[in-house]
Structures are given as C-alpha cells and as structure tokens.
Amino acid sequence: MGPKYELSEDFAIKMDAEDPIAKFRDRFYLNENEIYMDGNSLGLMSKDAEKSLLRVIDEWKRLGINGWSKAEVPWIFFSRELAKLMAPLVGAHEDELTIHSSTTVNVHSVIATFFKPDSKRNKILVDELNFPTDRYAIESQLLLRGLNPKEHLVVVESKDGRTLDENEIISRMTDDIALVFLPAVLYRSGQLLDMELLTREAHKRDIYIGFDCCHSAGAVPHKLSEWGVDFAVWCNYKYLNVGPGGPATIYINRKHFDKGPGMTGWMGYVPEKMFDLLNEFEPAKDAGGWQIGTPHMLSMAPLEGSLKMFNEAGIENLREKSLKLTDYMMFLIDNKLYQYGFTIGNPRENNRRGGHVALEHEDAVRINEALKEMGVIPDFRQPNVIRLAPVPLYISYHDVWLVVDKIKEIMDKRLYEKYENKRGIIA
Ligand SMILES: *Cc1c(COP(=O)(O)O)cnc(C)c1O
C-alpha cells in the first residue's frame, strides 16, 4: 500500500471536495485570511448558535418574566431541552445531564457528591497532567473535610511528561482509594484515555470513577452510560461552541440519582414543587437535582443551535473527519518539517488521541508568535507545545495544508527569531 496522502496543495483541495461534512463550514463566522486552530480552547460562533441566542434575547424583550414559562423553550426547563440534544454526543440518557455553572464548580459538586471518606477508603486518585483547576477544586474539597491533600490525594505520575499509562493508573487503585478522577483527553498532549477499561477496573475494586471531558465532548464520541461511568463534567465552550464562559455540563449516572447532589440549591428541587418554596430541600430524582441556581439563559442559549448542528452532522462523522484531519496533519509534519527539530507529542494511534495535534519544539513560544503574525490562531501550552486543533465542523484539509506550509516558511526564513522566548499572560 502506498502512502494514504499526497504532499501537494491540490490533494488537500481534492479531499475537501470529497468531504461529506464540508458544508457545515459555511455556517460559522470565520475571518478572512485567518486559520483558526484553537477551537479546543474557544470554539467559534455559528449562525445556528447566534440564532438561538437572538431568539432568547427577543423573548426577554417581549415576555419579560414570562419567558421562564412561555418562551419557545421555557427558560426554566432549558437545561433539560439541551440535555436531550447533548445525550447522543456522549452516550448518556437525557435525564443524566444538567447544563449549569462552570466546569470547576461542577468538579466541586461531583466530589461533594461522591467522596464520602470513611476509615478504610479516604483517598482520591488523580494524575499529574490534568488541567490544574480540577486539582485545585479537589484539594479544596479535601481541606473542607479536614483532610490533608498531601496524604489523601494520590497522584499518578507520567513517565514521559506527556502521557499516562492506564496500567499504571490501575495499579494505583488500591483499597484506600474512594474515588478516581481523570481527564478523558489530556489538554496538552491530546492523549485519549481508555475510559471503558478504567471504569471497569475501578468498579472491580469498588471505586467510583469520573472523567473531565472538556477536551473530548463534541470531539470524541463516548458511551458514558453503557460503560457505567459514575459521573463526568465538561466545558461547552471548547468543541461545543456555546461561546465564551457559557455554562458547563454535569453527567450523573442514573444509578446514583438516589445519592442526591452534594452541593444543593433551589433550582435542583423536584420541578413541580420548586415554587412551593418549602424550607426542606427535596432534590429532583435525576441529574436536574445537580442544578444549583438560576439558569444562565443568555450564555446558555447559543448551545441549542450549536447542539442541533452537532446532531445534524453526527458525532461519528465528526470523529471520522477529525481523525483524518489530525492524521493528515501528522503526515505533513512528518514529511515537511522533519529537519527542523519538531516532535509530535500526541499518541499516534486513532484510539489514543483526541482532536488536536501537540507539536513540540524548543522554540515553541516564538514559533507560535510567528504563526499568529501569519494569520494562524494556534495556542501555546507550557513548556514547549503548540496545540493545533483542526475542528471538523469548520476546518478544511486545505487549512491544515496551509498551516504546515506556514510553519515550514517560518522555519526556513527563521521568522521566529525576532520574538522573545517568553509567553504572554494569556496563552
Ligand atoms: C478548559 C478546562 C477547564 C476549564 O474550567 P472552567 O471552570 O470552565 O474555567 C477545566 N478542566 C479542564 C480539563 C479543561 O480543559
């Protein structure tokens, strides 16, 4: 068998012409002369998301307070409507999802729910590569219970600084561990963990397990319910394009509805009785119980249009194109950039990588700056990673070709040398 791809620009254009989901690109706001490779940090705005947002703004104008009950999708139940649209993307039942708050707060909420330390099991197992906010939240949950994180937080280390070894994680699931919390896809290297295996192994040992799916939701299909994952959280402003700071998602497996939320508020009340305003809390009998306060309507509304588009495109089709885009990008990097000292930091196997390529270089900060000047939006992650996310809804094969070509030009002409070897405050 010959190589799967060719190096020419024409080949990229031909792949776009044959791409069955290429048409979705026209529904996004893309800037001319700019290639957006940062959809895993902040997804772009679609016309569909804009439309559902404008509808809610209009409802506010026309209906005022009555929007809670009389809007096209009554605001009070908006999260439940979104849950129906979200469920197929992650393999959940719709009653297992609540769209609410931020990921960090939702980490607090799931730990508050599932971590019930006793004399035997009183430790939480995490890893050293997850995005640090999750760890901050978990440590604060330990401190709230009077437990010392140095003793009660067990941290799996990475051997190569990029990836985690599932067998190593499993070997740390000892009988003092109450709960495991891991990323589905690592934010830096893009490694996709074997969630099904880890869930099975945790449960064999009577340990709860949950995942942070910030870098996988909307990029990688999951089967959260089928695998029996106990809980999960994720942001909707990355691959799912809800918009900056829009509310996050919390997943609670049906088998745990009876636990009730660890962090409570009136919006988690049994829906029919919420407005009885009784002093005794009675949580909804599904994931709705994990809602705490009033829905963030204006920042949540874009998700309706966005999720409908995901369902129209199909998460399996999106994953297929995403894998092809990153595979093609790696092919171009291997063949066009091999002489400049780059390393591909993400796993190469399809079942072990998420939606982005982690391009490593000792001058990554400066190359990243040069890329920005050439109209590419990448993102830099400490200490040496340029993350490139070719998001399948709006990035083309030609975009990928152009990005690699620009990197080659930067290296050939040493265009990065004029920048300082220092990153900005926001990376
Ligand atoms: C992006 C991201 C977050 C962000 O959390 P916020 O509360 O939305 O700021 C948390 N965890 C992971 C793993 C992330 O990738």
PDBQT file of the ligand as one rigid body, heavy atoms in Angstrom, charges set to zero:
ROOT
HETATM    1  C1  LIG A 501     -10.855  24.040  29.933  1.00  0.00    +0.000 C 
HETATM    2  C2  LIG A 501     -10.799  23.176  31.108  1.00  0.00    +0.000 A 
HETATM    3  C3  LIG A 501     -11.339  23.574  32.329  1.00  0.00    +0.000 A 
HETATM    4  C4  LIG A 501     -11.933  24.951  32.482  1.00  0.00    +0.000 C 
HETATM    5  O1  LIG A 501     -12.713  25.094  33.600  1.00  0.00    +0.000 OA
HETATM    6  P1  LIG A 501     -13.612  26.405  33.798  1.00  0.00    +0.000 P 
HETATM    7  O2  LIG A 501     -14.264  26.219  35.074  1.00  0.00    +0.000 OA
HETATM    8  O3  LIG A 501     -14.531  26.487  32.623  1.00  0.00    +0.000 OA
HETATM    9  O4  LIG A 501     -12.696  27.589  33.779  1.00  0.00    +0.000 OA
HETATM   10  C5  LIG A 501     -11.308  22.669  33.380  1.00  0.00    +0.000 A 
HETATM   11  N1  LIG A 501     -10.734  21.452  33.252  1.00  0.00    +0.000 NA
HETATM   12  C6  LIG A 501     -10.188  21.049  32.084  1.00  0.00    +0.000 A 
HETATM   13  C7  LIG A 501      -9.579  19.693  31.973  1.00  0.00    +0.000 C 
HETATM   14  C8  LIG A 501     -10.186  21.898  30.990  1.00  0.00    +0.000 A 
HETATM   15  O5  LIG A 501      -9.647  21.511  29.837  1.00  0.00    +0.000 OA
ENDROOT
TORSDOF 0
